């Protein structure tokens, strides 16, 4: 198997949809690759032995996106007094 996580018809479709949305939101072109590709990706292959003797190979993917500064801060109600009255 010589394919990568970032090739094939599914990723090509995702890339086209991402670019359509990025155009609509006016995301600068030099920032799009940073948003489209993860910081880190893990690919695993798991062979499953079937009862009839066949071996099927299943693949799984896990990626880690970049967390920009400020995105991990907890939501505090002090910053949004309107939410405190609810």
Residue pairs with C-beta under 8 A, 6 or more apart in sequence:
1 57
5 11
5 41
5 43
5 61
6 37
15 36
18 32
18 35
18 36
19 32
22 32
22 35
27 35
34 66
38 63
38 64
38 65
38 66
39 63
39 64
39 65
39 66
40 63
40 64
41 61
41 62
41 63
41 64
42 61
42 62
42 63
43 59
43 60
43 61
44 59
44 60
44 61
44 62
45 57
45 58
45 59
46 57
46 58
46 59
46 60
47 55
47 56
47 57
47 58
48 55
48 56
48 57
48 58
49 55
50 56
77 83
77 84
